[in-house]
Amino acid sequence: MAEKLSQSQANIIITVPKDENEMKQEEDFSAVSAFIQNFLLLAWEQEIGVLWKTGKLIHQPGFRKIAGIKEDEAIVGVLMLGKFDDVPAPKPREAIIEKLTLIEA
């Protein structure tokens, strides 16, 4: 865990307060996710590379304890930041219309 996090120049752990109201919890989690996406776009604009990590790491009790995450907080992800020398070439992307299903009323 420490080795993985030490590969970046900085790490930001993003949390959201847990809420007993499931709808509110989902809304808060979605809002924070949108914030993270905007943060990633702005960082790349400033030539700061960012990886948004989730998965096993954020669910390990040892990680939560070391990071000081409270029981009433949910981890949305860890942002691993660093400067890069060369901007990576973008991957080819499908047109957005290929990903959408349009329903006419």
C-alpha positions as CSV (number, residue, x, y, z in Angstrom):
1,M,0.0,0.0,0.0
2,A,2.7,2.5,1.0
3,E,4.8,1.5,-2.0
4,K,1.9,2.3,-4.4
5,L,1.2,5.7,-2.8
6,S,4.9,6.6,-2.7
7,Q,5.0,6.4,-6.5
8,S,3.2,9.8,-6.8
9,Q,4.4,13.2,-5.8
10,A,1.2,13.9,-3.8
11,N,-1.9,12.0,-2.7
12,I,-5.3,13.4,-1.9
13,I,-7.8,11.2,-0.1
14,I,-11.4,12.3,-1.0
15,T,-14.1,11.5,1.5
16,V,-17.8,12.2,1.8
17,P,-19.8,12.1,5.1
18,K,-21.9,8.9,5.4
19,D,-25.6,9.5,5.7
20,E,-28.4,7.2,6.8
21,N,-30.6,8.6,4.1
22,E,-29.6,6.4,1.2
23,M,-30.8,8.9,-1.4
24,K,-28.8,11.7,0.2
25,Q,-25.7,9.5,0.4
26,E,-26.0,8.6,-3.2
27,E,-26.5,12.3,-4.2
28,D,-23.5,13.4,-2.1
29,F,-21.3,10.7,-3.5
30,S,-22.3,11.6,-7.1
31,A,-21.6,15.3,-6.4
32,V,-18.1,14.6,-5.0
33,S,-17.4,12.3,-8.0
34,A,-18.3,15.2,-10.4
35,F,-16.0,17.5,-8.4
36,I,-13.2,14.9,-8.8
37,Q,-13.7,14.7,-12.6
38,N,-13.6,18.5,-12.8
39,F,-10.4,18.5,-10.7
40,L,-8.8,16.0,-13.0
41,L,-9.6,18.0,-16.1
42,L,-8.2,21.2,-14.5
43,A,-5.1,19.4,-13.3
44,W,-4.3,18.0,-16.7
45,E,-4.8,21.5,-18.2
46,Q,-1.9,22.6,-15.8
47,E,0.2,19.5,-16.9
48,I,-0.4,17.7,-13.6
49,G,-1.0,14.1,-14.0
50,V,-3.7,12.5,-11.8
51,L,-4.9,9.0,-11.3
52,W,-8.2,8.4,-9.4
53,K,-7.7,5.2,-7.5
54,T,-10.5,3.2,-5.9
55,G,-10.8,-0.5,-5.4
56,K,-9.2,-2.7,-2.7
57,L,-7.0,0.0,-1.2
58,I,-9.8,2.3,0.0
59,H,-11.6,-0.7,1.6
60,Q,-8.7,-1.9,3.7
61,P,-9.2,-1.1,7.4
62,G,-5.4,-0.5,7.8
63,F,-5.5,2.2,5.2
64,R,-8.5,3.9,6.7
65,K,-6.7,3.9,10.1
66,I,-3.4,5.2,8.8
67,A,-5.2,7.9,6.8
68,G,-7.3,9.0,9.8
69,I,-10.6,8.3,8.0
70,K,-13.5,8.4,10.5
71,E,-16.2,5.7,10.7
72,D,-18.8,8.2,9.6
73,E,-16.9,8.9,6.3
74,A,-16.9,7.1,3.0
75,I,-13.8,7.2,0.8
76,V,-14.6,8.2,-2.8
77,G,-11.1,7.7,-3.9
78,V,-7.4,8.6,-3.7
79,L,-6.0,11.1,-6.2
80,M,-2.4,10.4,-7.0
81,L,-0.8,13.5,-8.4
82,G,2.5,14.2,-10.2
83,K,4.2,16.3,-12.9
84,F,5.1,14.6,-16.1
85,D,7.8,15.4,-18.7
86,D,5.9,14.4,-21.8
87,V,2.1,14.6,-22.3
88,P,0.9,11.1,-23.2
89,A,-0.8,10.7,-26.5
90,P,-4.6,10.5,-26.2
91,K,-6.3,7.2,-26.7
92,P,-8.7,6.9,-29.7
93,R,-12.3,7.5,-28.7
94,E,-15.6,6.6,-30.1
95,A,-18.0,9.3,-31.1
96,I,-20.3,10.2,-28.2
97,I,-23.4,9.2,-30.3
98,E,-22.1,5.6,-30.3
99,K,-22.4,5.6,-26.5
100,L,-25.9,7.1,-26.3
101,T,-29.4,5.8,-26.8
102,L,-31.7,8.6,-27.9
103,I,-35.4,8.2,-26.9
104,E,-37.8,10.5,-28.7
105,A,-40.9,11.5,-26.9
